[in-house]
Amino acid sequence: MGLSGQKLLPSAKTFVAELRNAIVKSRHSLHLLGLALFLFLAPLGHSTQSSAAREYHLRFFHTHTGERLDVVYRRGDQYIPAALDELDHFLRDHRTGDVKHFDPRLFDLLHDLTASLGDSSGEIDVVCGYRTPWSNEFLRTRSAHTGVAQHSLHMQAEAIDIRLPGIPTSELRDAALRLHRGGVGYYRTSDFVHVDVGRVRRW
């Protein structure tokens, strides 16, 4: 009995030592795995947080109604429904009071346009937003040189006529053309620029 115990004792010590080494190695491996996961996931979490935190902001003055609007219409990738409702009402047909839902891409276009000119916090003068078919026809037929299209995208709430105070309209036109995001019309005499989210074209 004592002899068997003496023979088993070294084996038991070896087993315990090997077990301890295995546990240490396992802990080390788990630590490395945890560190690797942290390094992989941390940038993704930071990117998602940064994207979600980014606010898209626009400021307007309507040249016909005299109204002003200062609004955050989007956070990250999410448009804010209440803000879009405010924008739709602000850009209503000022002749009839009719409201139409605007394509939000137009607001993204305006945001990027002002940012490209270093004027992202500046106020945008709105000359014309939504136009009902009645208003469009009224403007189109009042003289031979109005430049109002029969099928204007203003009637689809996909276009807007604007100025940026302190920035020449020719410079505003060139910046809009560089974005290559839709139609750009330059009205030098009336001193405004038309932008829309239709097909890319210029006049």
ChimeraX attribute file (.defattr): number of C-alpha atoms within 10 A of each C-alpha:
attribute: neighborCount
match mode: 1-to-1
recipient: residues
	/A:1	5
	/A:2	6
	/A:3	7
	/A:4	8
	/A:5	9
	/A:6	10
	/A:7	10
	/A:8	10
	/A:9	11
	/A:10	11
	/A:11	11
	/A:12	11
	/A:13	11
	/A:14	11
	/A:15	12
	/A:16	12
	/A:17	12
	/A:18	12
	/A:19	12
	/A:20	12
	/A:21	12
	/A:22	12
	/A:23	12
	/A:24	12
	/A:25	12
	/A:26	12
	/A:27	12
	/A:28	12
	/A:29	12
	/A:30	12
	/A:31	12
	/A:32	12
	/A:33	12
	/A:34	12
	/A:35	12
	/A:36	11
	/A:37	11
	/A:38	11
	/A:39	11
	/A:40	11
	/A:41	12
	/A:42	11
	/A:43	11
	/A:44	11
	/A:45	11
	/A:46	11
	/A:47	12
	/A:48	12
	/A:49	12
	/A:50	11
	/A:51	13
	/A:52	14
	/A:53	12
	/A:54	12
	/A:55	15
	/A:56	18
	/A:57	17
	/A:58	22
	/A:59	16
	/A:60	20
	/A:61	19
	/A:62	19
	/A:63	15
	/A:64	12
	/A:65	13
	/A:66	9
	/A:67	11
	/A:68	16
	/A:69	15
	/A:70	15
	/A:71	15
	/A:72	16
	/A:73	22
	/A:74	21
	/A:75	15
	/A:76	14
	/A:77	12
	/A:78	10
	/A:79	15
	/A:80	12
	/A:81	11
	/A:82	11
	/A:83	15
	/A:84	20
	/A:85	16
	/A:86	15
	/A:87	24
	/A:88	21
	/A:89	18
	/A:90	22
	/A:91	26
	/A:92	22
	/A:93	22
	/A:94	19
	/A:95	12
	/A:96	11
	/A:97	14
	/A:98	14
	/A:99	19
	/A:100	20
	/A:101	16
	/A:102	22
	/A:103	16
	/A:104	17
	/A:105	13
	/A:106	20
	/A:107	23
	/A:108	16
	/A:109	19
	/A:110	20
	/A:111	18
	/A:112	18
	/A:113	21
	/A:114	20
	/A:115	13
	/A:116	15
	/A:117	14
	/A:118	10
	/A:119	17
	/A:120	18
	/A:121	13
	/A:122	15
	/A:123	18
	/A:124	23
	/A:125	20
	/A:126	24
	/A:127	20
	/A:128	20
	/A:129	25
	/A:130	29
	/A:131	28
	/A:132	22
	/A:133	15
	/A:134	12
	/A:135	15
	/A:136	19
	/A:137	16
	/A:138	12
	/A:139	16
	/A:140	17
	/A:141	13
	/A:142	9
	/A:143	10
	/A:144	8
	/A:145	8
	/A:146	11
	/A:147	13
	/A:148	16
	/A:149	12
	/A:150	13
	/A:151	11
	/A:152	18
	/A:153	19
	/A:154	24
	/A:155	19
	/A:156	16
	/A:157	25
	/A:158	22
	/A:159	26
	/A:160	22
	/A:161	22
	/A:162	24
	/A:163	21
	/A:164	20
	/A:165	12
	/A:166	8
	/A:167	11
	/A:168	13
	/A:169	20
	/A:170	15
	/A:171	13
	/A:172	22
	/A:173	21
	/A:174	13
	/A:175	17
	/A:176	27
	/A:177	19
	/A:178	10
	/A:179	13
	/A:180	15
	/A:181	18
	/A:182	19
	/A:183	19
	/A:184	26
	/A:185	18
	/A:186	19
	/A:187	17
	/A:188	11
	/A:189	6
	/A:190	9
	/A:191	14
	/A:192	23
	/A:193	24
	/A:194	23
	/A:195	27
	/A:196	27
	/A:197	22
	/A:198	14
	/A:199	11
	/A:200	13
	/A:201	13
	/A:202	15
	/A:203	9
